[in-house]
Amino acid sequence: MKIKVLIIDDSALIRSILSEIIRAQNDMEVVGVAPDPIVARDMIKQCNPDVLTLDVEMPKMDGLDFLEKLMRLRPMPVIMVSSLTERGSEITMRALELGAVDFVTKPKLSIQSGMLEYAQAITDKIRAASKARVRSRAVIGTSSAPTQNTVLPAMKNPLISSEKLIIIGASTGGTEAIKSFLMQMPSDCPGILITQHMPEGFTKSFAKRLDGICKISVLEAQGGERILPGHAYIAPGHSHLLLSRSGANYVTAIEDSEPVNRHRPSVDVLFRSAAKSAGKNAVGVILTGMGKDGAEGMLEMKNAGAYNFAQDEATCVVFGMPKEAIAVGSVDEVMALNDLPASVLNYLDKTGSRALRV
């Protein structure tokens, strides 16, 4: 059965291009196009789509207002179509908080040629979205992140914070999963490195948003920073993030080399650098996401002595990356998203005295 897609965008050109891309796929079809959310409301009832693509800024009703009402009354997979601007990135972050599964960006220059270049990414996201677990916003607080605002107690062994590291990878659905994880971290937690599949321009807004609501400091990595306890460093959307060493210190490194698994930043690149530079002093965490990026790198981490956690299927938006990591044998424990932060810190407290040497 084909994936039924409804396109909502005030631009006739974008509607046409997205329709062309989707109709070219054997496993999906366009069941309708709408110039605004008012028209879309009736089309949703008539067409019963599997996935919506939704423009952020539209006449008659703002995309965010429509999304909020939709996720409360009739939750379904939504992919936001966003402009690559500071305002666009901030709105998109809010859309993901409201329940959008993922987003694509409109090219800055030639819209038509740019969108066609993104055809594979767009269709991959639609396929992932069609399988996503989407919950009503009314019950999110009691399912995927019930104690998101609860900060965990300080580390029992303060030495652990400067010697150990937490390495996280995520993709589709990962922005909210990372938020849930970091909001529970105490101010003295070990340094955290994160790769989230996200384009350039959005990672800075993502880091800034998290920094304002978390107990720890969250920043977009620039390269060369000393990794400190109580800090999380997010891979910039234009480059791979790697863990490196400078003498006795861990530091960040940035590389704009070729994409890995079609991603830059890539989770595999981060995990492999953690295996090389930290070994058993690293703890790996793989969260919700489509594809297999991170599976092989996490296996290298495990072979180097790291202990690894994966988010379980029930709390993932898309159980792709964790599933692949589990399949290759790189994961030690699988659990619900909300249990991960405490389990990671408990493991570090329990084993820290035995693993403080490289």
N, C-alpha and C positions, 0 to 999 in steps of 0.2 A: 504494500500500500504506500502511495506517495505521501510525502510530507506536505501538508497544506499550509501555504504561507499567505498572510495578508500584509500588504505593504501600506504604511501610513506615512505620507510625506507631502508637504505643501509644494514641493518642487516637481513639476511634471517631468523634468529631465531625470531626476533621481528615480522617480517612480518607473520611468521607462527603462533605465539602465538596470535597476535591480530586477525588474521583470524579465529582461533579456537574460541576465545571469542565471536566474532561478529556473526559467523555462528550458535552458540548455542542459539542465541536470536530469538524468533519467529517474531519479528517486524523489523529485519534488515538483510541486506545481504552484502557480500563483492562483489563488482562489478569489482574489479581489485586490483592488487598489483604492485608497481613499486619500483625499487631499487634506483632511483634518479629522480630529477625533470625533466630532459630531457625526460625520458620515460613517466613520469606522464603527461606532457603537451598534448601528443596525446591521452592518456587514458581519460583525462578529457573531451576532445571533443567527444570521442567515447562512453563513459559510462555515461556522465552527472550525476556525483554523487551528492548526497545531502550533504555529509560531507566528508572532507578529514582529515586523520591523517597524520601529517607531522613531520618527524625527523628534529631536529635542525641542526645537523652537518652531511653533506653528501658530497660525491665526485661530481665533475662536476659542481654543482651549490649549493651554500650554501642555507640552508633552509630559512634564512631571506631574501636573495635576491629573491628567488622564491616567497615567501609570499608577498613581496612588489609589485612585478609585478602582481601577481594574484589578489591582492586586488585593484589594480588600473584598471586592464583590465577586470577581470571577478570575482568580489567579490562573495565569497561563504563561508559557515561555515568551519573553520579550527580548529582542535585540535592539539596542538604541543605535541610531545613526547620528553621530555627533560631529560637530565641527572641531578641527584641531586648533583650538584657541584656549587661552587661559580660562575664559568664561565657559567655553564648551567643556573643558576638562572638569571644572568644578561642578557643573550641572550633571555631567555623566557620573561622577562619583556619587552624587545624591541619588541618581537613578538606580545605581547598583544597590545602594542602601535600601531603596524602596522595593527592590525585588527583581529588577532587570537581570537577566542571566548573563548578558555580555553586551559588547558594543563594537561598532566599526566606525571608522572616521572617514569623513568626506575629504578627498584630496584637496590641497590648497590651490593647485594650478588648474590643469585640465581635468575637470570633473569626469568627463566621459571616459577618457583614456585611463585615468587613475582608478576609477571604479572597476573597469574591466581588468586592470592589473590585479586588483584585490579579489577577483572572482573566487579563487580557491579559498582564501581566508573567509570570505563571506559565507560561502556554501558550507565550509567546515563548521562554522559557528552555528549555522542553521541546523545542521545535523546534530550537533551536540545539544543545542537548545531543545530539539524535539524529544530528547531523552532525559532532559533535566527534571529534577524533582523541584517543583515550584509549590510553595506553601502560601496560604493566605497570610497577609501581614498581621492579621489579628492573632495568629497562633505562633508566629515566628519566635516570640520571646519564650515560649514554653517548649520549643522543639530543638532547633539547631543551636541556640545559644542562650539557655535559660538563665545563666548567671554571668552574662557578659560584663556587667558592671562591677563584679566582685574581684578585687585585687587580692591575689594570693599572699600568704605571709612571707616575710623576708627569708632568705636562704639561711639554713642552719649553720653552714660552714662558709664563712665569707671568702675563704681562699678559692672556693670553686668558681666564684663569679669572674675572677680574672684569669683563670686557667682553662675553663671549659667554654664551649661555644654551642649555640643552637643554630642549625642551618635549615632553612625552610624553603620549600618550593611549592608553587601553586599556579593554577591557570583559571579556567572557567569557574566562576563562583568563588574564586580565591580572595577577592578583596574583602568580602564580609567574613570569610573564614579567618583570614589574617587579623582582621580587626578584633574578632572574638578572642583569638589567641593572645594578642598583644595587650588587650585591655585587662587581662588577668595577671600579667607579669608584674612582679614587685620591682621597686626601683633599684634593687641590688642584684637583679637577675644577670646571668651571663650575657655577654654580647651576642647579638642575633644578626645573622645575614639572611636576606630574603630575595629570592627571585620570583616575581609575579609576572606572567606574560602580560605585557601592557606596552602600548606604543609610546614613543618619545612625546613629552609634553604632559602626559597624564601621571607619570610616576611622581613627579614633584608635588602635584596637587594631592595625590594619594598619601604621600609621606606627611605633608603639612596637615592634612585632615587628621591623620592618626596621632601626630605629635600633640595636637590640641586636646585629644580626649584620653590619651594613655598616661599612666604613671611614669612610664619610661620615655626617653627621648627617641624620636623617630625622624630619620632624615634620608634624603636621597643620597646615595653614595657618590662621591666625587673622585675617589681614588686616592690612595696614600693616607687615608685616615687611620689612626690607631684605633683598634676595636676595643671599646671600653664597656665595662659592666653597665647595665641599665640603659643601653643604647641599642637601637635596631637600625640597620643600614639596608636600604632597599635599592635593588639594581635599577639604574636609570634605563629608560625605555630604549635608548639608542645603543647600548653596549652591554656586553657580558660583565657580570660581577664575579670576581674571584677572591678567594682567601689567600693571603700571602703572609710571609714572615719578614720582619726586619729585626735582626738580633733576637732578643727574647720576646718581642712584641708581635702580636697578630696585627696585620694591616689589610685594608681593602685594596683591590687592584681592579682597574677597568680596562676592558679590551673591546675595540670595535671590529674585531675579526668577523669572519663569515658566520652566518646563522648556523646553529646546530639543531637538528630536528625541525628545521624551518623556523626556529625561534632565535631572536636576539633581543633581550637576554634569554639565555637557556638555563634551565634548571640543572641539566647534566653538567654543564661547564662549572657551575658553582659547586655542585656535589663532588665532582672530581678534584677540584682544587682543595676542598675540605679534606678529602681522603689523603691527598699528598701533604698538605701543610699541618693538619691537626690530628689525623689518625684517630686514636681512641679518645682524644679529648673533645671530639665533636659528637653531637647528638643530631641525627637527621629527622626531619619531619616533612612528610609529603601530604599535601592537602588536595582538595577537590580540583579537578581539571580534566580536560579532554586530551587524548593522545598518550604518548609513552615517554615524554620528556622527563628525565629524572630517574627512571628505573635503573638504567645501567650505571649511572653515576652514584646512585645510592648503594648499589651492590659493591662498587669500589670502596665506598665509605665503610660498609660492613666488613669487607675483607681487610680493611686497614685498622679495624678495631672499634669502629663507631657503633653506637646502639641506635636503632632507627624505629620511628613510629609512623603509622599511616592512619589517616582519617577513614572511618568505616563507611560502608556503602549507604547506610541509612541516613547519615547526616551530610553526605556529599551532594552538591548540586549535580555534578557529573562524576561518576565513579570510574574515571578513565586512568589517570595517572597513578592513583593509589593501587588500583587493580593490577596494572602492569608491574608496578614495583613489587607487589605481593607475589605475582606470578613468577618473577625471576629469582625470588628468594632473598630479597634485600631488606625485608621488613621483619623486625623482632616483635612488635606489638601493634595490634589494630584496635582502634577504639573510637567512640563518639567524639565529635569535635570539642564539646564542652569539657570532656575529661582529659583532653590532651595536655593543656598547660600544667595542671597539677601533677599528672603522671610524669611529664618530662622533668619537672623540678624535683619530684620525689626520687626519681632515678638518679639525678645528679647529686642530691644530698646523700643518698644511700651509697653511691659508688665513688663519690668524689675523693675520699681519702685514699682510695686504691688507684686512682687514675690521674694524678696531678703531674705526671711527667710525660713528655713527648717521647 
